[in-house]
Amino acid sequence: MDEASYSSRSYGRKGTLRYHQLDEADDIARKFTVSRINSVVAGGALDGAPLTIKETSETLSKLKKMGGFESHDYDPVENDVEREANVHRDHKDYTRAEGWRWLISGLIGFTMGIIAFLVDWGIEILNDWKYDSTHSMIESTGQGFWKPYATFVGIAVFLSSIAGALVSYVEPLAAGSGIPELKTYLNGVHIKGLLQVKTFIAKLVGVMFSISSGLIAGKEGPFVHGGGIVGGGLGGMGSRTLSRLIGGKGASTVKSNRKFGGYFRNDADHRDFTAIGTAAGVATAFAAPIGGLLFTIEEGASFYSTSVMWRGFLSTCVGVLTLHTLVQFREDPGAIDSARLGTNRDFGLYSDEHALYGQKLYYYVWEMPIFVIIGAVCGLLGSLFVWLNVKVTSWRHRYIKVSSPAKRTLEVMFVAFVTGSLAFFMCYVSPCADVPEKGDIHYLEEDETETARFYSGGGELDNFPQMYCEDNKYSIYGQLFFSPLSQALRLVMHLGEPFPLDHPLYQFNSFLLIVFFFFVYGLMVWTYGVGAATGLFVPSLTVGAAGGRIVGRFVHLMLNAVASHPPRLSLQSYAIVGAAASLGGATRMTISICVLVMETTGSLQLIIPIMVAVMTAKAVGDAFTLGIYDTHIEIRGAPVLEEPGFQYEQKMVHDKLSVEELMSEELVCLPPVVQLSDLMYILRSTTHGGFPVSGNAVPGQLCEQPVDLDGLVTRIQLLRMCQNRIGFIKKSDLYGEDPNSTAVEDMIPATQKDRLDLLARLEQVPLKIRAKEDQEPILGSFTMDEMEQYYVDLRPFMQRQPFLIQSNASLTRAYRLFRTMGLRHLFVVSSRPRIVGLLTRKDVIKENAMLVLGEKANALDPDHRVDGLMRPSSILPFLPYPALSEKGTAVTLEGVSEPLLSNLNDSADPAPHSPYSKGIRISEEFERRSREFERRSHEMSWEADDSRLGEVGVGVGGDKDRTCDPESIPSNENGVDAPLVSLPTLPSLDDSPKGIWPREETGGGEPAEEEEKDG
């Protein structure tokens, strides 16, 4: 069959539409555009369909972008080898895995604490160089402009060139904050190179140069990305990049075994550890452990779980503790045991010992409407920022493409040149003012300590820089323009905070605040998205703090004008509330922003105004645009699935469609045992990420009709099997003409060590296979003779139980399955599938499963004693449900009797609402397997004694003819008849892994005809 046969060949056939392959031409767009008249006549049945050609073209454009993305599959593997290995895992192995799960989480926090300390130290050193050099040049030249200007701007441009080159020439994905990319990845969309070691180096080394160059940027966003890389790398306990650098070709290079934490090698675990890493990154960037964790839960992790939250809690705690300890150790190694940790906040100008937040941060009830107005204005400014940044980004994609590294680097240098030039010009033309008196300067200058310098980001710790002014005077504009952006934020928020309540308020120059507000806001629009590692948190907080301070000053003037004894305002409160609202207006986060601002500024007293302002900013902003991160995800075109019910427009469209209207009917199926040449042809001639496995499949032909589903195998799994020659069978070793006649058990190792080694060779994390890059080298390694002589047995390695959905189900239900379970594929079955049983909540609960497992063990092991079954694991007694039948009991501790599940099946009148009651009708296949299991059980020579079960019978439903004679059952020492032992549900004798059930080998895995008659 030619290659085109595997693709969708006609656009008009239901189920074969691939809209991302269509052009955006008007004639095609008209096929999907609904007229407004038809929409009105339909009475809501067509609401949600595109109404204009422009809207249709935009939708087609988005789908075209989505076609270039691959998805992760978070559905746990359930193949025969994995199942057999899990069955034989002991308690010690599970305990060891859980211990490593927590240990790695703590190690992620510890590592991020060290990295945060080193990055902050690097920023301090580079800022010291820039500001000290400029200050020295000003002193040496007097009133000269050009030499100090050339020094200040020249150093800024040089540092920005390194930041830009690291992104443009090393790893383009290191540009920006990385939060949209991490959010996309954690939603289940793969982005190539996002979590590589070189991305980590370019990101965190680059952010040091970006910030020290003076770009309007922060380090918090890049720390989210860096933390995700650390979390993913430590969680997988290995690295593809390091393995290639070392020169190794396999798992023996940079990849640990299970003894040293190599348990977590699937997509779901990798996702969870990456999420924990992002929490640790935010926490160490802000020195805010709770806020960092809430950021990941609210904005990052699409698949939230309590387990991730607990381990993230540990990681953020360890990370911030490590950071504080290292900062204090740097200042005074000998006093580390007596140092007071936690007294310096990331956005606090003064230590907690001098700030007295409880007295200086407060609000009045009549100020609440003002805070609402601040939130609304910040929501509008956030929407305007998003809209303007989209325009800048579109221009940037058109003229400064990622494929032009030189242009991207030059743009970064030009932005740094403009930023530095404007800042220095403002300092040069700044008016001068008298330095505050000695009595006041005590409250205005921050602590002259190494710790304070570290948190300020370097430079001169002078809140009143002299610059071009005379002695005892300071540069008014230089207060904010001649300092790192994070230090300027601290000044706007807290300068003058320690003043006594009877002292006049300290106020910045009004023109300075206004100019600084527009300076930061305008350059923030331009800088975000430039080809360097830049964050948005600090610029957005700075804009809001300046705006809040302006509003506070205006309210202060109004009060003085209308009241003879106006109440004393807290201008710092206005700055903090404005900062939180500004960040909320740009990002649309709520809870995490409130806690982050509260932790980093010590503003616990302002939690209510902060919450009100942030929520108002989000509500107003959402009315106009998406948040900045969601907007950039949309620009990239990633197929991100929002949580169900998050957007009513999505549910409105999905409720109107069924699964069968969107499903693909032409499937490329694989037989359970496929010839290597056929497999290679299918892999090369298609681009599918997964293939259904069916005994009805014929290689080279599309499955256009419904087929029996045996399992699912992914392209990556097939390539891994081909790479390591796993599942290969020589044609001469087949049992018969039919390749499927080979026993599945022959492919499953007999020992647990061999099974684990086999699974390790199939692992995708951390030594990933990339289909586009690695497929041809892997397939090209086979000779023509190997292609004809070998078959590949997929049965032990395919996903046995993929998720299914009925064809007449609503699209909303399918969406919920994809989003909730993290699926990549979902098979569609007929609208009336056959059922074989029913499970309830009480069936799958741990206590019920424990009893079934004990009963199963008792039936298969003749040496297992009854009194070993019922061992209470807690102080709670073993009490049966009231609905259970009391027929057949086993004596447990202190004579407490409990019904066994086997006897419930034999009850003449089972409780109608009991979760254990069985239906009357049983499928013929189930009965056949039950008889076969009974026959094989009777053939075992088990000798009974007074401490053991006599005969082992199997009772199913209410058929007592298939149990052993009750008269032959001996009584136990308490005079109570020993119970019959049976299995409430029986697995397949043909498909069960070797070693779980008693089995006789036959050629095709099915019992011979004579044996079935004996049953």
N, C-alpha and C positions, 0 to 999 in steps of 0.2 A: 504493500500500500504506500502511495506517495506521501510526502511530508504534509501536504495540504490537507490530507484526509483527517489528520488529527486536530485540526483547528476548526473553529466555527466558520462555516462557509457561506451562510446566508443570513442576512439580517432580519428577514421576515419570519423566520421559523421560531415558534414559541420555545423558550428555554435555551436558545443558543445565542441570544443577544449578548454582545460584549461591547457595551457602550464606550468603554475607554479606548476602543480601537477605531471609533468613528471620527470623522473630521468635524470641524465646527462650521461647515458651510451652511448657508441659509436654507438650501433645499433639503438638507438632512435635518436641520433644526426644526423645520416646519412639521416633520413627522411626529414630534414629541410636544408640540406647542398646542395648548387647548385654548380655544377662543373664549372670551369672557361670557359670551351669550350661552355657550354650551355649559360653562361652569355654573352659571346662575340657574339654568334649566335643570341641571342635575341635582340641585338642592343639597349641595354639600358633598355629594359622592365623588366629585372631582377636585375638591379643595386640596391644594398642595401640589397639583400638577403645574408645570411652568406655563405662564400666561402670555409671555412675550418671547420673540425669537432671541432677544438679547439674554434673557434669563436662561433659555435653553442652551445657548452657546456657552455661557459661563458655567453651566452645570456640566456640559460635555468637556469643557476645558479642565475642570477639577477632576473629573473621572480619568481623563487622559494622564494627568499627573500621578494619580493613584496607581495606575498600571505599572509604574516602575518600582513599587515597594513590595517587599516580602513581609510575611507575617510570622510571628512566633506561634508555637502551639504549646499552650500551658496545660493540656490534658495529660495527666500522668501516663507513662507507658504501661501497657497491660499485655505484653507479649508472653509467650510460654517460658522463655528463659528468665525474664524478670520475675514472673510469677513463681517459678520454681525456686529461684534464689530467695525471694521474700518468704516463701513457706519455710525454708530452712534457716532463716535468720533467727538467732537466739536472743534472749533478753539482754545479754551483755552487749551485743552489737547495736541494738536499738538504743541502749543507754549511752554507749560511746558516741553514737551519731548525735544524740540530743546534747551531750556535753560539748561536742565540737560546734554544734549550731550556736550555742551561747558563747563559747570561747572565741569563735571567729567574729561574732558581733562585737564583743569587747575589743578584739584586736583591730577591727575597723575603726572604732573610736580612738583607740590609742594611736594608730597610724595617722589619722587625720589631725589629731592634736599636735603631733610632731610636725606634720606638713604645714599646718596653719602657723605654728611658731616660726618655722624657717621662712615662709613666704612673708610674714609680717616683718621679720628681721631684715629680709632683703629689701622690702619697700622702705624701711627706715634708713638703711644704708644709702640707697639711691637718692632718697629725698634729702638726706643730710648733704650729700655731694652737690645736688642742684642748688639748694637754698643757701648753703654756706658759701659756695663759690660765687653766687650772685651777690650775696651780702658783702663779701670781701671785695668784689669788684666795685660795688657802689662806694665803699669806704675809700678805696684807692683812687677813684676818679672824681670824687666830690659830687658835683651835680651833673656829671656826664650821663648821657643816655645810651649811646650806641654800644659801648663795651659791655655794660651790665645787661643790656637787652640781648646782645649777641650771645652772651654767656647763658642767660636764662633760657632763651628760645633755642639756642644751639643744642644745649643738653637735652631739652625736651624733645626736639626733633630726632636726635640721635637715639634716645631711649625708645621713642615710638617706632623708629625703623627696625629695631630688634623685635619689638612686639609684633609689628606687621609681618616681618620676614618669617617669624616662627609659625604664623598662621598660613601665610601665602605659599611658603616653600616647604614647610614640614607637614602640616595637617590643616587643611581648610576647615574641617569640622571644629577646630578649636576657636573659631571666631564667635563673637557675641558672648552671651551668658551661658548658653548650653541648656537652659531650662526648657525651652520648647522641644529640643531634641530629646532630652531625658524624659520629659512627659510623654512624648510620642513612643519612646522605647518601652516605658513602663506600661503603656496601654496595649502593647503587643505587636508593635510594628518595628521591624528590624531596620536599622540604619547602619550601613557598612562603615566600619572604622570608628564608630562612636566611642567605644570603650577600649581602644587600643592604648598601649603604653606610650607611643609617640604622641597621641592626642593628649594624654595626661601631661607629658612634659611641655608640649606647646602651650597648653592651657594655663598651667599654674606658674610656669616660668614666664610666660608671656604676660600674665596679669600683673606680675611685679613691675615689668617695664611699662605696661599701659598706665598704671596708676601713678607711678613715679614720673612719667612723662607729662602729667598734668591733664590727660584726657578726662572728660567728664564721665567718669566710670567708677564702678565699685568692684570689690573683689567677691561679693557674696554669690552672685550668679555663677562665675567660674568655679567657686568652691562647691556648688551643687554638682556641677559636671565632674569635677575632680573627685569628689566623694563617691559618686556613682561608679567611676572607674576603679577606685580602690575597693569598694564593696564588691563589685563583680569579680575583680581579680582575686581577692582573698577568699571570696565564697567558693570559687571554682578551684582554688589552690593550684593555679597553674597559669601559663601565659603562652599564647600562640606566638606573639611577637618575640618574646625572650627566647623561645625555643628556636625560632628561625635565626635569631642573632647568634645564638650559640652554635647553630649548625646542625642541630639534631633533627631527626625525621619522625620521631615517635613520642610515645608517652613517657619514655625513659629520660626525657630532657627536663623541661620545667613543668612538672606535673606530679603532685604528691599522690600517694596511695591512700587507702582507707585508714590505715593506721595513723596517718598524719593529717586527717581531716578531709580526705578526698571522697566525701560522701555526696556532695551536692553538685551534680553534674548535669542536671536537667534544666530546661528553660524556666520552670516555675521557681526553683530554688535560686537560680541566677538572678531572676527578676527581684525576688525578695531581698537578697543581699545587696543588690544595686540600690533598691529603695532605702535600705538601712544606711548605705553609704551616703546617699543624698541628705538624709537627716543629719548624719554626723558632719557633713560638709557645711550645711547651714549653721549648725550649732557651733562649730569651731570658728566659723567666719564672724559670727555675731557674739560669741561667748554666751549663747542663749540656748541651753539644752532643751527646754520644753518647747520653745518657739520653733527650733529646728525640727523637732519631731512632728509638731503640728503642721509645719509647712509641707512635709512629705505626705502626711495623711490627707491634707486638704488639696494640695496642688499637684503633687507628684504621683503618688501610688494610686493607680486605677483599681488595683486589687488589694483593698485594705483587709487586713486580718488582725485579730488580737495578738497572735503570735509575733507578727512583724512589729506591732506597736511595742510589745514588751521588750523585744530584743533591740529595737531602735532606742527605747528608753535607756537601756544599758549602754548602748554605743554612744549616745550623745552625752551621757553623764561622764563616761570614761574620757571622751574626747575633750570636753571642757576642763575637766580636772587635770588632764595632762597638759593642756595649754597653760592654765594658771600656774601649775607647778614649774614648768619650764621658764615662764616669764619671771617668776620670783627667783628661781635658781640663777638665772642670768644676772639679776641685780645683785644678789648677795648669796652665794652658794653656802656660806657658813651659817646663815640664819634661816635656812629653809624650814627647820623644825619649829621655829618660833614666829614665822611670818604669818600675817593675817591675809589669807586668800579671799578673793571674792569681793573686795572693797572697791575695785575699779571696774567700771562698766564700759562696754565697748563704745557707747555714744554718751558717756558721762564725762564732763569736763573736770569735775572734782571727784575725789574719793568720797565714799559714803560717809566717812567720818566728818567731812566738812560740808557736804551738800545739804544735809537735813531735809530730805525730800518730803517727809511728813509735814513739815511746817511751810515749805515754800511752793509746793505743788497742790493746788486746790481749785475749786470752781464754785460758782454760785448757781442757784437754780434758774435764775433769770438769764444765765449765759447759755443754757441749753439750746434755745432757738438760734443763737449765734453759731454754735457748733454745728447745728444742722445746715446752716447756710454755708459754713466752711466746707462741709462734706459735699454739698450740692455743687459748689464752685469747683472743688477738686475733681468731682465726677466729670464735669464739663471739660476741665483742663485735661483730664486723663483721656477722654474721648478725642479731643483735639490732638493730643500727642500721638495717639494711635493712628488717626487719619493722616496726619502730616508724615509720620514715620513710614506709613505704607507708600506714600508718594515718593519719599526719598529712596525707599528700598526698591521700588519699581524702576526709578531712574538708575539706581546703582546696578540692578540686574541687566539693564539695557546697555550701559556704557562701561561698567567696571565689573566684568564677569569673573567668576571664580577661576576660569581657565587662563586669566591674565594676571599672574602673581605680581608682576612688576607694577601694574596699574593699581592693584589693591594695596601694595606696600606704599606706593607714592601717595595714595589717598589718605592712609593713616598718618603719614608724615605731614601732609598738608593740613589735616584736621588739628594735629598737635601744634603746628606752626600758628594757625589762626587762634587757637585757644590760648597758647602762651603769649602771643602778641597782644591780644585784647587784655589779658590779665595784667601783663607788665605795663601796658599803656595806662590802665586805670590806676596802677600804683604811682606811675610817674606824674600824672596830672592831679593826684589826690591832694586835697587841702589837708592842712595839719591842725591838730588840736592839742591842748595841754594834756600831758599825762596825768591821770588821777592822782590825788594827794596820797601821801604815804598811808594815811589811815584807811583810805578806800582801796588802795592797791592790794592790801592784804586779802580782801575778799574777791578780788578780780583775777589775780594771777593764780594759775593752777599749780599743783604740787611739782616741784623741781626734782623729780625722781626718774630713774631709768624706766620704771614701769609706766609712768605717765608719758614719757617720751615714746615708749614702745607703742602704746595705744593711740597716741596722736598721729602716728604715721611718719615720724621724723621731722626734720626741719627745725627751725628755731622755736623753742617753747616761749614765745613772746606774744602775748595777746595785744600788745601795743607796739608794733614795730616802728622804728624810727625812719628807716629808709632815707628819703630825700629831705626829711625835716630836720630842724635845728634840735639842739639838745633840749631834753625835757618836753619834747613834743613827739607826737606819733602820727603816722599816716592813717587817716580815717579809712580810706579805701583799701589800704594794705592789710587791714585787719582780716578781711575775708579773701582778698584776691592774691595775697602773698602768703598763702598757707595751703597745705594739701586739702582736697575737697572734704575728706572725712573730718579734718580738724575744723574747717569752716562750719560744718554741720554742728559740731559740738559747741562752737562759740555761739551760733545763732540760738541753739536750744537752751544753753545753760549760763552764758556769761552774766554775771551779776547775781546769780542764784543765792550765794551765801549771805547777801546783805541782810542785816536785821530788818524786822518788819517796820520799824520806825524810820528807816533810811529811804530816801527817794529812790524810785525805780531806775535801774540802769537801762538806757535806751540807745540802740544803734542809730546812726544817721539815717533819716528816712530815705534820702536819695540813694544811699548805699544799698539799703535793703531792696529797693525797687529795681535798681540796675542789676544787682546780684541775682535777683529772682529771674529776670528775663535772660540774663547771661547764661545761667545754668539751664533754664528751660529750653532755650533755643539750641544750645549745643548738645543737650541731651537728645533732642529729636534727630540731630545730624549724626551724632556719635553712635547711637545704638544701632547695631547692624554693620558697623564698619569692620574691616578685615583685621581685627585684633580681639584679644580676649577682654571683654568689657561686661560689667554688670550694670543693672538698672536700679538696684535698691538704694544705694547712697545718693545718686543724683535725684531720684524721685523724692526721697526723704528731705533732701536739702531744699528742693523747690517748695515743698509743703511747709517746712519750718520757716523759711523766709516769708512765705505768704501768710502763715499764721501769725508771725511776729508783726507783720504790717497791719493785719486786722486787729490784733491786740492793741497796737499803738493808736489806731483810729478809735477804738472803743474807749481807750483811756482819755483821749482828747475830748470825746463827746461827754464822758462823765464829768470831766472837769468843767465843761461848759454849762452843764445843766444842774449840777449839784454843788452845794457849798462844802459838803464833807463827803466826797465820793469814796466808795469802798476801794480798798487796795486790790488791784488786779495782779494776777500772776501771769506776766507776759511769757514766761517759760511754758506755762500750760497751753497757751495758744500755739506756741511753736511746736510743741509735741503733738497736740491734736491735729494741727495742720499737716505735720509730717506723715502721720499715720493715714490721714485721709487722702493725701496725695499718692502715696504708694497703693492704697486701695483703689483709687480711681484709675491708675495705670494698669494694675495687674488683676483687679477684681477679686483678690483674696480678702478674707475677713478675719476668721479666728486666729490664724497664724500671725497675721500682721498685728493684731491687738496684743498678743502675748509677746511677740518679738520686740515691739516698741516698749512694752511695759518692762521687759527684762533688761533691755539695753539702756534705758533711760532712768530706771528706778521710779517709774510713774504709776505705781499701783493705785494711788489715790484717784487717778484720772481714767480708770478703766471704763467707767460709764460714758463719759464724753468721747473717749476714743472709739468705743463700740458704736455709738450713735453716728459719729462722723464717718466712720469707715463703711457702715451699712448704707448710709445715705449716698456716699460716693459710689458705691457699687451699683445701687439701684438706678441712679442717674446715668452713670456710665453705660450700663447695660441697655439703656433705652436708645443708645446711639451706635455703639460699636461693641465688638468683643474686646476682651482684655488683650494686652500686648502679646502675651505668650500664645494664646489661642489664635490670634491673628496671624502670627508668624507660622504657626502650624498649618493654618489654612493656606497661606502663601506657598508653603512647601508642598502642599497637596497630599499630606499623609492621610491614610484612611483610619483616622482615630475614631473609636466608638465611645461616645459619651454614655454615661450611665443611663439606664432606662428611666424615662420620666423626667430627665433633666431639661429637655427641650420639648415643649408640647408640639411644635411644628413637626418634629420627627415622628412622634406617635401618631399625629394626624395623618401622615402619609402612609405609615406602616400598617395602620389599622384597616386601610382600604385595599390591601393586597394580600394574597395568599402565597405560600411558599412555592407552589407549582407554577406560578406565573413568573418566577425569577430563576428557577433552578435550571441547571444545564442537563439536558437529556442525553447528549452524546458524550459518553464516558470512555476514557482510555483505561481499560482494565488489564490486570495481569493475572495469569494463572498462578496457583499456589507454588508450583515448581515450574520455572521458566528457563528456557535455554538461554545461555549467556549472550549469544548473538542477537536473539530477539530482544532481550532486555537492553542491550546497548543501542539497538536501533530505536527503540521507543524513547530512551533517555535523550538521544540526540535529536530526534524529530519532534519533540514536544517541549513545552516549557512549564508543564504542570508541576506543582510542588508536592502533590500526593497522588497515589493511584489506588483505586479499590482493587482488592484481591478477590477473585471469584473463580470457582471451578468451572463456570460456564464461559470463561474468557478464552478467546482465541487470539494469540499474538498477531498483530498486524491488522486487526479489525476493530472498529469502534463498537462499543456495546450500546446499541441504539434501543434495545428493548430491556425491560426489567430483568435483572440477574440476581442470583443468590449472592449475598455478601458474606465472605469469609473473614475479611479483615481490611486493614488499611496499612499501606507502607508509603513512607515519604521518600522524596528524591534524595534527600541528604542521607537517610538510612541506607538506601540502595548504593549510593556512592561509597559510604563507609564500608559496607559489606564487600564491595568490589575492591576497595583499596586494601583491605586486610584479608581478602580471600575467605570470607566467612559465609557459611552456608553452601559452599560449592560441593557439587557431587559429580563425579565422573560418570559419563554415560554407561561405562562398563560396570559400574557399581549399582545401577538401578535394579530393583527387584523384578521388574517386568517391563512390558512395553509402555505402560502408563507411568510417567515420572511421579505422579501423585501417589503411587502405591508404596513409595518409600515411607517407613515409619518415622513419625515426627520425633520420637524419643532418641533416634539415632543421632540427631543433631544437637541434643541437649547434653552437656557434660554431666558426668555421674557424680562429681564431687563439688562441694560448695566453693572451694578455692578455684576450680576450673570455671565454674559458672560466673564467679565474680570477675575473673580475668577476661572472660569472653565479653561480659557487659562493659568492662573498662575499655575494650577495643572498639566498642560501638558508641561510646560517649561522644556527644557533640561539643560539650563544654569541658575544658577551655580551648582545646585544640580543634577549632571549628573547621568544617569543610564548607567552602563557598562554591556553590554550584557553578556560577559563571566562570570562575577562575580555575577551579580544581577539576571540573568534570573531564575535560579533554585529556589532561595529563594522566588521570586515573584510567579512563577507558582506553587511552592509547597505549597503555602498558601491556595489553593482552595481545597474544599472537593469534593468527587465524586458526591454528589448531586448537588453542584453548577456547576460542569462541565457539567452535563446533563440538568440542568434547565435553564441555562443562555445562551443567545445569545449576541454577541457584534456587535453593529451597527457602521460600519466604515464610513458611508456616511458623517456625519457632520465633521469628523476629518481627512479625507484623503485629500491629495493634489489633487485638482480637475483638475488642468491644468498643468500636468508635460510637460517637453520639449519633442518634437518629432522630428524625422528626417526620411526622406524617405530612403528606403532600397537601392536605387541605387545611393545615394549620396557618394561622395568620403570620404575616411577616414580623409582627411585633414579638411573637413568641420565639421565632428564630433569632431575632436580634438579641433578645434577652439571654438566650443560650450562648450566643457568641460572646456577648459582653461579660456575662457572669462567669462562664467556665473558661474563658480565654481560648476559644477554639480557633483552629485554622480551616478545618473542613467540617461539614455537617451533611451527612447523607440523608436523602429523602426516601421514605418508604411509602407504601400504598396507604390509602386513607383508612383501610381496615386491616391492620396487621394482626396476626395470630398471637395470642397471649398464652403463656404457660404457667403463670402464677401471679402473686401479688405480694408486695412488701409494704409495711407500714413503718411509722416512726419507731414503734416498740420492737419491731423485728430487727432493725439495724443498730439499736442501742447496744453499748458495750456489754452490759450484763447478760443480755440474751445471747449475744455472740459467744460469750465465754461458756455458757451452758452447752450450746451447740458444738463448740470445739471440744469440750470435755466429752460429750456423748460420742462424737466422731472418733476421738482417740480411744474411747472405751470399746467401740465396736471393732476397731482394727487391731488393737493390741490385747491379746488374751491375758497378758500378765498384769494388765492395769487393774487395780483394785477399786471397788466402788467407793470405799471410804476416802479415796484420794480425789474423787470428783468434786465433792462439796466442801471446799475449804473457804470459809468466809475470809475475805480480804479486808474487812473493816468491822467496825462495831455494829453496823446495821445487820439485823437478822435476815436470813433468806426466807422471805414470805412470798407465797405465790399470789398472782392476781386473783381476785375473787371469782372471775369468770372461768378460771381453769378447772378442769375436771379433777376430782380427787382420786380417780382410779389409778392405781399403781403408784406407790410411794417408795422413797428410799430414805432410810434412817440416816440422819446427819447428827451433828453434835447435840448432845443433851436431848436426844430423842425427838428433835424437831423434824417433821416429815415435810417433804416437798415433792410435788408431782414431777415426773420426768417427761421430757418432750416426746419420747417414743410412745408412751402410753396414751398421750393425748391423741395421737393418730388412731389408736385403737378404740377410743371412746365411742360407745354406741350412740351417745347423744351429746356431741360437743357443743359448747356454748356458742350460740350463733354470732356473738360479737367478739369472741376471743380472737386475738391476733394469731393464735396457733391453729384455729379450726381449719380443716382442709375441705376443699370442694369435693363433690361427689364424682365429677367427671375428670378423668385423668387421661392424658394423651397416650396413644399406643406406644409411642417411642419411650415415654417415661416408664410405662409398665414393662416394656421389654428390658430396659436397663435395670429396673428393679429386680426382675426375675434373674437376670444374669448375675447381678451382684450377690443375690441370695445364694444362687447355686455355687458361686466361687467361695463364698463364706463357709458353706457347709462342707466343702471339700477340704478345708483346713482341719488338721487333726489337733483339736484343742482338748486337753484333759481338764475336767472340772474338779475342784475341791471345795471345801466349805468356805473358803475365803475368796472364791472367784465365781464369775458368772458361769452357769452351766453351758447352755447353748446360746449362740448369738443368732437372732432372727431379725428380719426386716419387715416392719409393718408399714404399709402405705395406705392412706385413706382409711377405709374401714374393712379392707379385705383381710379377714383372719386366716384364710386358707394359706396365705403366704408367710405364716409365722410358725415357729417351732411349737411342739406340743406343750401347752402350759403345765401338764402333769409332770413333765420331765424336768421342770425347773426346780432346783433344790432351794431349800429355805436357808436364810442366813442365820447367824447366831442369835438374833433377836426374835426369830420365829416369823419374820415377815418375808413373804415371797420375794426373791430377787427379781428385779424388774426386767422386762424385755428391753433391749437396747436397739434402737434403729436410727436411721438418718431421716430427718424431716424432708430434706431435699437431696437429691443425688446428682452429682455432676456427671458429665459424659464419660463413659468408659473409654470411648474412642479417642477423645481429644484431650483427656487429662494428662498433665505432665507426668513423666516417668517418676516413680518413687512415691507418688501420693496415694494411689489406689492399687489394690491387688489387680494384676493384669496378666493375661496370657497373650503371647505374641502370635499374631496371625499375619498373613501376607499383607492385607490392606488395612488392618486396624479394625475390621468388622468381625464379629463372631461368625463362625462357620454355621452353615444351615443346620447341621445336626445338633450343634450346641444350642441353637435357638429353640429347637424342638424340645430338647431336654429341659430347658427352662420352663 
